[in-house]
Amino acid sequence: MAEYWFDSHDGLRLYSRVYAAAADSPVVLCLHGLMRNSRDFGALAAQLAARYRVIVPDVRGRGFSARDPNFNNYQIPVYLQDVLTLLAGLGAARVSIIGTSMGGLMAMLLAATHPKLARGHRAAARRLRSRLAQPERCALG
């Protein structure tokens, strides 16, 4: 696992974990829930990294990412702009997306608004812990 730091459009320093398979491997983007952070996907990302390049950001104000002094920026359109900046910086032009809770909503919005970016998405709310314990059950589209 490597750390990847990047600057948002408005100058916040944001954090992401990148679990790397081969550089030309398909990319999986994992998006956490509202009160969560990138560590939620540690076990799953480690398993997927055998076949995929896995990108797991901390949304602004969560985990290691900087806190935004403007509370109006804590909204999904801003988070999506941050994710797009992250993906562009990593050269990820096409991704499969896994999201939990708020991350699931973000996954659906990314798929709807950027169809060439999203290969597929999985929004998970129930039984996430059992699926993380058995990563082979998390099909990617």
N, C-alpha and C positions, 0 to 999 in steps of 0.2 A: 504494500500500500504506500502510495506517495501522497504528500500534501500538495495541493495546488491552490495558490492564493491569486486572487484577481481583484481588479478595481471595478466597481459598479459604474454606471453612467454618471452618477452623482458623487463619485469619489469615495464611497465606503470600501473598506478592505474586506473582502469576503473569502470564505474558506470552502474548500471542497476536498474530498478524498477521492483518489483515483486508483482503482485496482486494475492493473494492466495485464492483459494477455498479450498476444502479438499486436503490434501497432496497427495492422490491417484487420483486426478482429471486429466483429459487429459490436456496437456500443449499446449499453444499457444505462439508462438514467434512473436513479432511485430518488424519489422526492418524499421527504418526511412530513408528518402531521404538524398541526398548529403549535403544539407545546413540546415538540420533539426535536431531534437533531440527527445528524448523519450517522451517529453511532448505532442507531436503530437497525441499520442495514449491514452492520459489520459481518455477521455470520453468513448472511445470504451473499453479500458481495464477495467474500472470500471464496465461496463455493462457485459462484458464477465466473470468477476471474480465470478459471481454467479454460473457458471458451469465449469469454466476452471481456471487453474493456468496460469497466463499471465506474460510472461517475456518480458521486454522492455528495451533493452540496449541503452546507448548513445555510438555510435561508437567513437573510439579514436579521440580526437581533437574536439568533439562535446559535447554540454551540460556540464555535470559535469565530464566527462572523461578527463584524462590528455592529454595535447598536446604533440605530439611526436616531439622531436627535429630533427629527421631524416625524411625529407620530402618524401623520397623514400618509407616510410611505409604507406603513404596515398594511398592505393590501395586495391582493393577488396580482393585479396588473403590473405592479412594481416588481414583485417576486419573479414573474414571468420574464420581464425585461432583464433581470439579473441572470436568470437561467440561460436566456439566449446569448447574453454576453459571455457567460461561462463556456457554453458549447462552441461559440465562435472562436474563443481563445484556445480551446483544445482541438479545434479542427474537426469537431464532430458534426457532420452534415446530416446524418440520419441516425435516429436512436429509437430503441424500444424503451418504453417508460413504465416504471412500476411506481405507484404512489399510494400512500396510506393517508386516509382522512383528508386534510387540506391538500396533501400531495396528490391524492387521487383526483381531486377537483382540478388541480393544476395540470395533471396529465391529460385530462379530458379537454381542457381549454387549449393546451398546446397542440393536441391532435386535431382539434377543430379549426384552429386559427393558422396552424403551420403544417398542413397535411404532408408536404414534401419532407419535413423534418421527422415526423413521427411514423415509425414503422408499425407501431402498435402500442397499446397501453393496457395496463392492468391496474385497476383501482381496488384496493383491498381495505376492508374495514373489519370484517369478522374473521376469526380464526387465523389472524396474522401470525401469532406466535407458533401455531402448529405448522404453518407453511414455511416459516423461517427455519424451523427445526428440520424440515424436509425440503430443501431447495429444489430437488428434482421435480416437485409438484408444481413449481411456479413456471408454467409454460410461457414462452415469449413469442410474440407474433411479429 
